[in-house]
Amino acid sequence: HCNFEFDLCGWKKDENGDFDWNLRTSSTTKMGTGPATDHTLQEPSGHYIFIKSSFLKLPGQKARISSPVLSRRNKNCKVCGGVILFYYHMYGAHIGSLIVYQRTMAKHEKILLNLTGNQGNFWQRKALILAGDGDEDFQVVFEGIAGKGPKDGIALDDLTFSREC
């Protein structure tokens, strides 16, 4: 489980990204560029990870962050199916896309979720079933794609994997 209150909990910048997801709070930013609070504490001082376009980022550029390596060797992960739960906030007129991948150690990526555009000015919960049934280790990758203007921003908070995995 990662609520980003202290660090990135082992999530790392992915080598295939053009720019970074950043740890941030709402209390240090201008209104209209992200959530008013984090999801965990429901306070402006709470932390989450966030991407936002600026003149330094071109539309279509990607920020990618990848999970620690996860294992399916636990039989309960195979039987129950692994799940990742998370909260996202995608609000603004120029929102790009959020894509979630499951990546094998052989670097094969399967899309688990693809959201584009304004999703509303509130935190939304999503649960995704992790694919596969073998013993192959894997990672989950969150990819944020820059939008076409200044009124964009994608935030993530409270990323949790099912205990069996």
C-alpha positions in Angstrom: 0.0 0.0 0.0 1.3 3.5 -0.8 -0.3 6.7 0.3 2.7 8.9 -0.7 2.7 10.7 2.7 6.4 10.0 3.3 7.9 8.8 0.0 7.2 6.9 -3.2 7.2 3.4 -1.4 9.4 1.8 -4.0 7.6 3.1 -7.0 10.2 4.4 -9.5 10.5 6.7 -12.6 10.1 4.4 -15.6 12.9 4.5 -18.2 10.3 4.9 -21.0 9.0 8.3 -19.8 9.7 11.8 -21.0 9.1 13.5 -17.6 8.3 12.6 -14.0 5.4 12.1 -11.7 6.0 14.4 -8.7 5.1 14.1 -5.1 3.0 17.1 -4.1 0.4 18.6 -1.8 -2.5 20.9 -2.7 -1.4 23.5 -0.2 1.6 24.4 -2.3 -0.1 24.8 -5.6 -2.5 27.1 -7.4 -6.1 26.2 -7.4 -7.5 24.8 -10.6 -4.5 22.6 -11.4 -5.3 19.6 -9.3 -7.3 18.2 -6.4 -8.0 20.5 -3.4 -6.9 17.8 -1.0 -5.2 14.4 -1.2 -7.4 11.3 -0.9 -5.8 9.7 2.2 -6.0 12.6 4.7 -8.6 14.7 2.8 -6.4 17.7 3.7 -4.5 20.2 1.6 -1.3 19.1 3.4 -1.7 15.5 2.3 0.5 14.0 -0.4 -0.2 12.4 -3.8 1.7 12.1 -7.1 0.8 14.4 -9.9 1.7 15.4 -13.5 0.9 18.7 -15.2 1.8 20.1 -18.6 3.6 23.3 -18.9 5.5 25.0 -21.7 8.3 22.5 -21.1 6.1 19.5 -21.9 4.6 19.0 -25.4 1.2 17.4 -25.9 1.6 13.6 -26.0 4.8 13.5 -23.9 4.6 10.8 -21.2 5.3 10.5 -17.5 5.7 6.9 -16.3 6.1 5.4 -12.9 6.5 1.7 -12.2 5.7 -0.4 -9.1 8.1 -2.7 -7.3 8.3 -6.2 -8.9 5.4 -8.3 -7.8 5.2 -12.1 -7.7 2.5 -14.6 -8.6 4.3 -17.4 -6.9 1.9 -17.2 -3.9 -0.9 -19.7 -4.9 -3.6 -17.3 -3.5 -2.5 -14.7 -6.1 -3.1 -17.2 -8.8 -6.4 -18.5 -7.5 -8.0 -15.2 -6.3 -6.5 -13.1 -9.1 -4.4 -10.1 -8.0 -6.0 -6.7 -7.8 -4.7 -3.1 -7.7 -6.9 -0.5 -6.1 -6.1 3.2 -6.5 -7.7 6.7 -6.6 -7.3 9.1 -9.5 -8.2 12.7 -10.1 -8.3 14.0 -13.7 -9.9 17.5 -13.9 -9.5 20.3 -16.4 -10.3 21.4 -20.0 -7.0 20.1 -21.4 -6.6 16.7 -19.7 -4.5 14.2 -21.6 -4.7 10.4 -20.8 -4.0 8.0 -17.9 -3.0 4.5 -19.0 -2.3 1.6 -16.6 -0.2 -1.3 -17.9 0.8 -4.6 -16.4 4.4 -5.4 -17.6 6.1 -8.7 -17.5 9.8 -9.1 -16.8 10.2 -9.8 -20.5 8.9 -6.2 -21.0 5.6 -7.2 -22.5 2.9 -4.6 -21.6 -0.8 -5.2 -21.4 -3.2 -2.2 -21.1 -5.4 -2.6 -18.0 -7.0 0.9 -18.2 -7.1 3.8 -20.6 -8.8 7.0 -19.6 -8.8 10.3 -21.6 -10.1 13.7 -20.9 -11.9 15.4 -18.0 -13.2 12.8 -15.5 -14.6 15.3 -12.9 -13.3 17.4 -10.0 -13.2 14.6 -7.4 -11.2 11.5 -6.4 -12.4 8.4 -8.1 -11.7 4.8 -7.0 -10.6 2.2 -9.5 -10.0 -1.6 -9.0 -8.2 -3.4 -11.8 -7.7 -7.2 -12.0 -4.1 -8.1 -12.7 -3.9 -10.5 -15.7 -2.0 -13.7 -16.1 -1.8 -17.0 -14.2 1.8 -18.2 -14.5 4.7 -17.8 -12.1 6.1 -14.8 -14.0 6.9 -11.7 -11.9 5.4 -8.4 -13.1 5.1 -4.7 -12.5 2.3 -2.2 -12.8 3.1 1.0 -14.7 1.0 4.2 -14.6 1.5 6.4 -17.6 0.2 10.0 -17.7 0.1 11.7 -21.1 0.4 15.5 -21.3 -2.7 17.4 -22.5 -2.9 20.2 -25.0 -3.0 23.2 -22.6 -2.5 24.6 -19.1 -5.8 23.4 -17.6 -4.7 19.8 -17.1 -3.4 17.7 -14.3 -3.6 14.0 -13.3 -3.2 12.9 -9.7 -2.9 9.4 -8.1 -3.2 8.4 -4.5 -3.6 5.3 -2.2 -2.2 2.6 -4.6 -2.8 -0.8 -3.0 -2.1 -4.3 -4.2 -4.1 -7.3 -2.9 -2.1 -9.0 -0.2 -2.0 -12.3 -2.0 0.4 -10.9 -4.5 
